[in-house]
Every structure is written in C-alpha cells, then in structure tokens.
Amino acid sequence: MKTDIKVEADRLAADPRISDYDFWRSLKNLNNEIFHIANNNEPIPFAMIRWRAILKQARMKRGHA
C-alpha cells in the first residue's frame, strides 16, 4: 500500500496540469470532509485517509509543506 501511495504521489506531483493551488484546495476540502465525518462520530473511509496521504506527499514533492 505504501508504494501505491508513493507512485500516485509521484505521478501527481509531476503532472503540470495540476497547479499548487489545486493541491492545496483539494487537501483542504478533504481535511474539512474528514473533520465533519469525525465530528459526527462516523467512521472515516480508508480511501479518504489514503488520498490525504497522497496529496500531502505530492505537495511536499513540489516543495510545499
């Protein structure tokens, strides 16, 4: 699973069609959605956690924290 995340993050980070703002906005929206789900004491889908890790790694590869 960890290699899948790294491969996908590398692919997204190298894609010139995705702007830094797109990464930031997507990560912010995903974090907000996870927060709302957690606030309602509902289970957080594993796919959301996986995509959050992918987006974070892709942003870091572009030089943003």
N, C-alpha and C positions, 0 to 999 in steps of 0.2 A: 504494500500500500504506500509506503514512504517513497518508493521510487516512482510510483504513479503520480504522486503529488509533485515531485521534483521535475519530472518530464513535462507535466502540464504547465507548471510554473515557468519553466524554461521556454516553452513554446509561446506562452502568452507574453512573457517579457520581451521576446524577440519580435513580436508582431508589431510593425509600425502603424497599423491601422488603429491600435488601441492607445489612446492618449493617457498620460499620467493622471489627468482628471478623471477619465473613465475608471481607472483602477481605484482611485480614491473614493469616487462616488459609489461604485459597486461594493467596496468594502464597508463603507459607512451604512449603506442600505442593508447589507447583510447583517452587520452588527446590530442595527436597530431592530431588525426582524427577530434575531436570536434573543435580544433583550426582552422584547414583547412576549415571545413564547415562554421564556424562563420566568418572566413576571407572572404569567398565568399558571405557573406550575405544570406546564405541559412538557412532554419530552421533546428535546431538540433533535430534529432529524440529523443523522450522521452525515448525510450529504452536505448539509449546511456547514457543519464543522470542517468537513474536507475542503469545501470551496473557500472557506475563510482562510485556511492554511495555504491554499494555492494562491489566492490573491495577495496575502501578506508576503509570501516568498517572491512572487513576481514583482511586487513593488520594491522589495529590497534589492532585487537584481537590477532594477532600474536606478537604484541609488536613493530611494526614499525609504524612510523608516516607518 
